[in-house]
Each structure stands twice: as C-alpha cells, then as structure tokens.
C-alpha cells in the first residue's frame, strides 16, 4: 500500500527528526568526552608516538575515547601546527584513528532501542544533579548516547513503512551499484561532517531490509572518504606540516576504498563468517566495517615512510617566510576543541613570550649603562612585540576558558594567565624603569663608574639566572629549577644590601652631579629587585600547578596566598 501525501510528510519529518537527534547526541557526547578524556588523550598522543605501532594504538585509543576520527585528525592537524608533533609522527596516528571509529558501528549494531529512554533519563538527571563537573560531564556522555540511540530508533520507525513504497525501493535499487553507494556515503558524510551518521543510516537501511549487506558496506566505505573533508578544511591556512597530515588522511582513506571496492562481496562473506550464527545483518555490517579498517591500517602501517615521502613530494616546503617577533608559534585554534591540548599549546606560547622578554632583559644592561639614544629606543620597540604576543596569549586563554573546565584545568589556565601577565610586567619594567633611567642618564650626562657597572652587572646576571630557571621549569614542567630560584633569595638580598651600601658611599663622595648619579643608580637597582621579586613569586605560586608540588623549603613555609601578599 502506497502512503498518502500526509503520511509521506510524517515519514519525512520523523526521519529528519531522528537524524537531528542522532547528530545532537553525537555533539553532546563528543563534547563531554573531550572534557573528561582530554588529559588522557594528551598523555596518549604525547607518549605513544615514538614508533609506528605505538602511534597506531594511540590513534585508535584516542578516537575510541572521543568517537570521531574527524576530531582526532583535526586535533592532530592542530598538534602539528602548534609544533607539538611532526607530520611523520602523525601518519600512524591517522591510520589508527579509523580503527577507533569502528566502535561506534559495533555499538549501533546492537538492538539498543529499549535503552534509549532509560539512558536519556539517567544522563539528564545525572548531569543536572551532579556536584562535580567531571560527574556532570559523564552524565552528558550518557545523555548523548541516549539521544543517539533514540535517534536511531526514530529513524527505524520512519523507514519501516518505506518497505511497501515501490518508488523508494526503486531509488534505493540504484545503490546496488557499489560505486554509487560509496559516493553517496562519501557525499552524505562530507555534508554532515560525521561518518558515524552515514554508518548509522546504513545500519538502519540494512536492518529494515531496504538495502543489501553489500550496498550498506559500500556506503560505510564511502563514509571513510567523506570524513577526510573535515581535516582538509581544518588544514586551510595552517603550516605545511599540518596540511601534509590532512593529505595523508585523504590518501589513506581513498586508497583503502579503491583497494576494497572490487572485493565487497568477499568482505561481506568475511563479515558473516566472523559473526555468531544467527547474527543480524547490522552486525555483519559492523564487522565488515571493522575488518576493512583493521586490514587497511595494518596494510599501510608498513608504508608510513613512503606515505610521508609521497606527501612531502606532493606538498614540498615553501620558501621560509620571516614572521614578526610577536607572531604566535603554537596558538592553533583547532586545539581549542580540547582544552587540555589548548592549555599545552598556550604553555609553549608563554615560553615563546619568555624568550622575547629574556632577549629584552639581556640587552638592557649594556644599554642602560652606556647605550646610545638609538639603542635605548630599540629596547622600547622590543617591548611592543612583548605586548602584542601577550595580547594574543590572553585572548587564546580566554577562548579556552569559555566552556566548562575541570578544576585542574581551570587552575592551569589561571596560572598561565598570571605568568603571561607577570612576564609582560617584566617587559614593562625594562621598557619603563630601565629605559627611562637610561634616557635620564643620557640627558643628565651621568657617567656610571666601572665599580657601579660591575655591581649592576652582578644583579643583572642573578636576575637572568632566575629568569632562565623559571623558563626551564615551565618548559620541562619540572619543580627543580623553580625551587632553585626560590633559594636564590638570600644571595640576591645580600647583593641588594651591598648595592645600597655602595650607593650611600657614592652619595657622600665629593663628585660632580653625585645626586643625579645616586638617583639613576637607585632606579636601576630597584628595577632589578622588582623583576627578581616577580620571578620568585612565579617560582613559588605558579610553577607548582604544572608539576607535583615538592615540599616547601624553609623560606617558603607560607601558603601561596600568604607568599603573594608578602611580596
């Protein structure tokens, strides 16, 4: 019996509604998984890319955690763009990502309709009543899965009457051509930016008997090609290394489909043999999807070097462009999808900021003692680069903090914000305190004596030593160098007392312009003292957030708040 026009409208609305529920559930679940598993993913990608097998495992595990090979590849593009990984390291991770995504098909192949509403209820009230943010995110994961299952059930309900519609069956008959079916799967995935929805639809179609297993397999294979579009779009405007990673994803997925498209019948037989007797057609499809991705990954794993060389040939290095000093090196916005990754990129960028400030501070000593007006102005110009990069870092951290962050990540974000602000403040002290003093020295014809220059040089070297300790502690996330900076207090205080005594002697000396000389020397020593206090405060209150806190030394018995107030 052919349905009437009103029934067709109802079927279409139900189908689109089920699709919307599925996509909305995927969005909620993926976002919550990124929050819950962000630190784990960062650890896995950082530690498991040393060889191709570890990289393959890392890609599979990360994708299984967030249930999206597209997101894994986009994050990988961001990782490479931020300088956290090379494209050669990323090849095996990309191969593994397709294995991880097979978990979705395996879950959807179960008859999960009865679980949809209980999971919706459990997830909604669990996230609503949770006292901890992590528990709330777990509730949202369950809620997202419930929406996915409910969307699948809704699409099944919508498609059931279509088995009696000859026109619809004739339309689906065109998909008996596996090439057309694969193209349909690729197009649908590229449009919806989700291979899971294409695979889910194939499961529904074959479960309702509307298409054969071979056609459904072809749709699922095509989805692997369509999912490349997400990574390609993410790589636009990125460094060459990141574009190469996206290209590896395209070559791998397209080549895999081309290899298998002529052997879909054999793949269907393998899938049926691998399933228990009496298993449903959706289970056969899920198994075919898993076999296809496993076989492809292990086949291409032996050719990761050749893949890297191929994309290097297709996308050779561009002539190096000279970037301005303040241009961010690591702040890739793709990484904002997973705050744990974004915070790591921001930490590296704060390291870049410290390089600029260190260079500015290093040049300050000879300039303030005997520099020309041109050299003095150059210090001021260097501070503009510091200010611009600081603004970029703060903006990036604000974006990273827009969503719900676990408590530990919130602490790290605030610590990075404070460190960036402190470094910018040091740059300002150089550009205002030291530069202003140097200008006045030049205008007043003050000549700094060799003894005073030597004393200021010792203070300057101690400040640089403390600065290098902080920079290394942040880069290596190591408490050791920060502890040494804290222990420098006594030695630096002794130097300041020696400088004060020297300045009193200079003031009492019967020398021309001694008051001007005393004032300039006091300004310089006080600025070095201010910079050292900032560095010591960073060592005491901020670096420990990135590493396990070591036991406080005798000079740091107070808590962070008390220490900050004491400064």
Order of alpha helices (4+ residues) and beta strands (2+ residues): alpha-alpha-alpha-alpha-alpha-alpha-alpha-alpha-alpha-alpha-alpha-alpha-alpha-alpha-alpha-alpha-alpha-alpha-alpha-alpha-alpha-alpha-alpha-alpha-alpha
